[in-house]
Amino acid sequence: MRYNIAEPSIFMPTSLIEALAWKERNPHATVYGGGTYLLWNEAGRLLHLPGSILSLQNIKELNRLGRTETRLDVGATVSIQRILRAGPKVLSPLLAEALESICPPSVATMATLGGNLSVRDRCMASFPLMHVLDARCELRSFRGTRWVPVTGLRSADGKLQMGTTELITRIQIPMEEWNFYIYRRIGTFPYGITADSLILVIVGKIDRGMLTEFRFAIGNFSSRIYRNRDLETLLIGARLPLGKSKDLKEFLYAVQEDLKNWNFIPSSMQMERILHILQVTLSNPFQYGS
């Protein structure tokens, strides 16, 4: 791979306050965490780097990982590999399984959750998961700090709700216990971003054989994800397993019609796969437990 002749201006601060002050003066500079999306986006042999780059790699404040009784705190530059190395005493089975599927092992040493969530033109592989888990992001700029739930990180039309001088500095993930869960990548290539690539996330809670909470989301690597909270409530209170019940058939039909209205699924085959996974999971969710 060859590099373009014009060398970019790269700023590598060692403190967060330095980074925020520089970003305030250079609002359109490209933020570099692990650099995986930036490098993936350059498909040709000639690497066209942005003219101005803010590297976050030397900022210790962004590389912290910790857990309380109720949540996991992940610094924006903590690598996926480092999160996975925390092991089962820190990670829930769902989170561990999902993070292993976000990117190939060869990339996990560089890829970060902060970078995955802050790609402006796409909802990457972690976005549907963080959406369903009600994670939230700390956004900081030189002028202040605010917390934004991942559910509000993008507008209805898919626009990233971050100012040009803001950085994602931390992600908080609630550590709830889910009785069943699915994180599934669908498509031609296991880690690919192609026209047929989909992410399906399903989580649910069961109490005394009854479905008490249910959430699901679908991502297709566009700037939006699919999630319908009204449909999520249709099965609340239903006795499990649902098998071939009327409730399940009505739910699947409602999902199919809503996805058609959204024009979200690229092909009828992909639609069938999504509906099949939902059907199999809800028919007997006990086989997908923690």
N, C-alpha and C positions, 0 to 999 in steps of 0.2 A: 504494500500500500504506500503510495506517495503522498506527500503533504503539499498543500498549496504554498506558493512562494511567500505570500504575505504572512508574516508572523503575527499571531494574535497577541493582544495585551492581556496578560494573566495576572490576577491579584490573588495572593495566597496568604490571607491573614491568619494569625494564630489565636485571635479572640473573636467572640461573637460581636462585640461592640464595634470592632474594626470592620468586620464584614458588613454590618448593618449601615454603618456610616458610608462605606464605599458604595453600597447598593443604592443608597439615597442619592448619591451624586451620579451614579451610572445605572439608572432604572432599567435600561434595556439590555444590560449585560446578561449573558447566559450563565446560569448557576450550574456548577459542576460538583456532583457529589461522588458517585462511583463512575459516572460517565457512560454507563451501559447503553442508555437510550440514545445518547448523542452519537456514539460510535455505530450502533445498529442502524441508525437513520441514514448513515453514509454508505449507500450500497455500492458506489463506484470505487474504482481503484484510487482515485484522487480524493483525499480527505480534506473537505472544506470546513475548517474550524471557524467558529464565530469570531468576529473581530475583537470582542471583549468578553473575558471569562472570569467569573468569580469562583475560585476553588474553595470548598469547605472542608477539605480533607485534613487540615492541620488544626482544626478547632476542637479541643477536647470537650467543650461543653455540649457539643452535638453528638458525641460518641459515647454517651452514657446509656446503660441498660439497667433497669431495676423493676422489681415487682413488689406490690403491696398485696394485702389480702384480697382486694377487689379489682385490681387493674395491673396491666403491664405498661410500663413507661419506656418508650423506645426513642432514643435520640435520632435525629434525621439522617445522620451519616453512619449509623450502626449497620453493618452488612447483614444480609439475610443469613449468611453462614454463621455469623457470631450469634444471632438470635437463636438459630437452630441448635447451636452448641450449648445453650443454656439448659436444654434437656427437659424431661418430663416433670421435674420438680418446679419448673418455672412456666413451661408452656402447656396449654391445654392440648389434647390429642388433635382437635380440629385445627388449631393454629399451626401445630407442627406439620400436619399433613398438607395443609394449604401452602405454607411457606416453601415446602419441598417442591411443590408443583409450580411455583411462580416463575422460576427460571432454572436452567440446567446447572448442575453443580459447578461447572467451570466458570460460571458467571456469578454464582452466589457469593463469592469472595469480594466482589465489587458492588453488586446491586444492593440498593438500600430501599427501605420502606418509604422514607421521605421522598426520594427521587421517583419511586414508582407512583406515588400519589400526586406529585406535582407536575407531571407531564401535561402540557397545556392542550394538546390536540387529541389526546386519547385517554380513555379510562383503562389503565393497565390492569394486569392480572390480580393485583391486590385490592382494587377498588370495590368490586362487588362484595368481597369478604368483609372489608372494613365498614362498608355501608350497612350490611346485615348485622354486624356485631356492635353497631352504634359507637364506633371509635370516634375520637375527636382529635383535631390537630391544633397545636399551638402555632399561631402565625405571629411573627415578630417583624417589626420594622424599626428604623431609628426613632420613630415617633411614638411607638407603643407596642403593646401586646394584646392579642385577642385570641379566644378559643372558638373554633368553628367545628361543629360536628361534620363528619364526612358526608352525612346526608345533605348538608348544606354547602358542601365545598364546590358544587357545580349548580348552575342554574338549570331551569327546565329545558333550555335549548342546548345544554352541554358546556356552557362557558365557565371556565375555572374562575371561582370567586376569590381571587387573590390579587392584591394590588401589585404593580410592577416593582415596588420597593420592598415587598414582603417576602419572607422566607418561612417555609415550614421548618420549625426547629425541634418539635417533639410530637410524638403520636401516643395517645393514651388509649389502650384497648381494654374494655371491661372483660373480666375473667369470669363470665357466667358459666354455669354448668348446663350443657345441652344433652338431652337424652339420646338424640340422634342428629346426625349431621352428614352432609355430603359436600365435597369440593371437587368438582369434575371439570377437566379441560376437554373440550370436544373439537376435533378438527383433524386435518391431514397430518400435521406435524405436532408432536407432543408439546413443544414450547413455541410453536410458530405463531406469527401474527399474519394470518392470511384471510382471504375472503370468507372461509368457512370456519374460522376460529371463534369458539364460544367458551365462556366460563359460566358454570352453573353452581350456585351456592344454596344449600338448603339446611336449615337448622330448626329444631323443634324441642319442646318440653312436654313431658307426659307426667300426669299425676293420677294415680289410681286407675290406670287404663284409659284416661281421657286426655285428648290433646288440649293443652292449656296455652301454648304459644307456638306460633309457626311463622317463619320468615323465609323468603327465597328471593334471589336476585339473579339476573342474567347479564353478562357483559359480552360485547362483541368487538371490543377494542376500538369503538368509535368514541366520540366525546360524550356519549350518554350510556347509562345502563338502564335495564328494565327492572322496575320493582313496582308492584301495585299493592299497597297496604290494605285496600278494601278486599282484594281477593285473599289476602293472607288471613283475614278474619272469618272467611266462609266456613272453615273446618274447625274453628275453635269450639270446644265442647263435644266434639264427635268422639265416639268410642273407637278405640284402636284394638286390633288392626282393622283398616277400612276394607280390605279385600276388594271385592267388586261391587261395593255399595253404591247406591244412588247418589249419595253425597259426593263421593270421589268422582264419579262420572260427570256430575254437574260442575264440579270444580275444574276438572281438566278441560271441559268444553269452554268454560268461561276464560280460562287462561289462553286457550287456542285462539278464541275470537279476539281477545285483547291484544295478543301478539300480532295478529293479522292487521289490526287497526294501527298498531305502532309501526308496522312494516319493519320489524326489528330482526326477524330470523331470515337469513339469506336464501334458504331453500326448504322445500317440503320435507326432504330427508332430515335436515337439521331440526325442523319442527317436531317430527316424529320421535327423534332421539330425546329431545327435551321433555316431551310429554311422557315418553316411556320411562325415563328416569324418575320423574315426579310420581308416576303411577306405581312403579316398583317400590320406591321409597315409602310412600304413604300406605301402600297395601300392607306392608309389614315393617314399620320403622324400627322395630326392636333389633333387627339384624344390623343396623347401622349405628348402634349405640357406642358410648365411650367405655 
